[in-house]
């Protein structure tokens, strides 16, 4: 069992998934529960995505709000909305570990 905890000191959540957030260059940005994760990170893989047009305006690009392009495409493929050739289960942008 993991001893990872949300970076927010006052966080008492023990039943929410945790995501290790990171910047595109791989620098660590902390571990957050889904309630406290900053909006600038993908909720699927944890990569910093703010400032990318498709992340900031996902509906206009046919993507899911809060997810990077890759994670959004993977979710839509799993749901049968897209038919992508690469059926990888992990976003290549992800260096994150997700704890249930």
MIDREN-305512 format. One line per field, with one value per residue (C-alpha): residue number from 1; x, y, z; residue in three letters. Coordinates in steps of 0.5 Angstrom, whole numbers, plus 500, padded with zeros to 3 digits. Example, Ala and Ser with C-alpha at 12.3 -4.5 7.8 and 13.67 -1.06 7.14 Angstrom:
<sites>
resi	[1 | 2] $
X	[525 | 527] $
Y	[491 | 498] $
Z	[516 | 514] $
resn	[ala | ser] $
</sites>
This chain:
<sites>
resi	[1 | 2 | 3 | 4 | 5 | 6 | 7 | 8 | 9 | 10 | 11 | 12 | 13 | 14 | 15 | 16 | 17 | 18 | 19 | 20 | 21 | 22 | 23 | 24 | 25 | 26 | 27 | 28 | 29 | 30 | 31 | 32 | 33 | 34 | 35 | 36 | 37 | 38 | 39 | 40 | 41 | 42 | 43 | 44 | 45 | 46 | 47 | 48 | 49 | 50 | 51 | 52 | 53 | 54 | 55 | 56 | 57 | 58 | 59 | 60 | 61 | 62 | 63 | 64 | 65 | 66 | 67 | 68 | 69 | 70 | 71 | 72 | 73 | 74 | 75 | 76 | 77 | 78 | 79 | 80 | 81 | 82 | 83 | 84 | 85 | 86 | 87 | 88 | 89 | 90 | 91 | 92 | 93 | 94 | 95 | 96 | 97 | 98 | 99 | 100] $
X	[500 | 503 | 504 | 503 | 499 | 496 | 501 | 496 | 498 | 491 | 488 | 484 | 482 | 484 | 479 | 481 | 486 | 493 | 496 | 504 | 504 | 510 | 512 | 514 | 521 | 520 | 521 | 516 | 510 | 508 | 503 | 495 | 489 | 483 | 480 | 486 | 490 | 491 | 487 | 493 | 495 | 492 | 488 | 489 | 497 | 499 | 503 | 503 | 498 | 496 | 497 | 496 | 490 | 487 | 487 | 485 | 479 | 478 | 470 | 472 | 477 | 473 | 477 | 475 | 476 | 481 | 485 | 491 | 490 | 493 | 489 | 483 | 484 | 485 | 479 | 475 | 478 | 476 | 469 | 469 | 469 | 475 | 479 | 487 | 492 | 496 | 492 | 497 | 494 | 499 | 500 | 507 | 507 | 506 | 511 | 506 | 504 | 497 | 495 | 487] $
Y	[500 | 507 | 512 | 518 | 524 | 530 | 536 | 540 | 539 | 540 | 535 | 529 | 526 | 518 | 515 | 520 | 518 | 521 | 524 | 526 | 532 | 534 | 540 | 538 | 538 | 532 | 537 | 535 | 539 | 535 | 530 | 532 | 529 | 530 | 535 | 539 | 538 | 545 | 546 | 547 | 540 | 534 | 530 | 524 | 524 | 530 | 534 | 541 | 543 | 550 | 555 | 550 | 552 | 545 | 544 | 551 | 551 | 543 | 544 | 548 | 542 | 536 | 534 | 533 | 538 | 538 | 532 | 533 | 532 | 525 | 523 | 525 | 521 | 515 | 516 | 517 | 511 | 507 | 509 | 508 | 515 | 515 | 509 | 511 | 506 | 507 | 503 | 504 | 505 | 510 | 517 | 518 | 525 | 521 | 520 | 520 | 515 | 515 | 511 | 509] $
Z	[500 | 498 | 503 | 498 | 501 | 497 | 497 | 501 | 508 | 511 | 506 | 510 | 503 | 504 | 498 | 492 | 487 | 487 | 481 | 481 | 477 | 473 | 468 | 461 | 462 | 467 | 474 | 479 | 481 | 487 | 488 | 489 | 490 | 485 | 489 | 490 | 484 | 480 | 474 | 470 | 470 | 466 | 471 | 467 | 467 | 471 | 465 | 466 | 460 | 461 | 455 | 450 | 446 | 446 | 454 | 455 | 450 | 450 | 447 | 441 | 439 | 441 | 447 | 454 | 459 | 464 | 460 | 455 | 448 | 449 | 455 | 452 | 445 | 450 | 453 | 447 | 444 | 450 | 449 | 442 | 439 | 436 | 432 | 434 | 431 | 438 | 443 | 448 | 456 | 458 | 455 | 453 | 456 | 463 | 468 | 473 | 478 | 480 | 486 | 487] $
resn	[unk | unk | unk | unk | unk | unk | unk | unk | unk | unk | unk | unk | unk | unk | unk | unk | unk | unk | unk | unk | unk | unk | unk | unk | unk | unk | unk | unk | unk | unk | unk | unk | unk | unk | unk | unk | unk | unk | unk | unk | unk | unk | unk | unk | unk | unk | unk | unk | unk | unk | unk | unk | unk | unk | unk | unk | unk | unk | unk | unk | unk | unk | unk | unk | unk | unk | unk | unk | unk | unk | unk | unk | unk | unk | unk | unk | unk | unk | unk | unk | unk | unk | unk | unk | unk | unk | unk | unk | unk | unk | unk | unk | unk | unk | unk | unk | unk | unk | unk | unk] $
</sites>
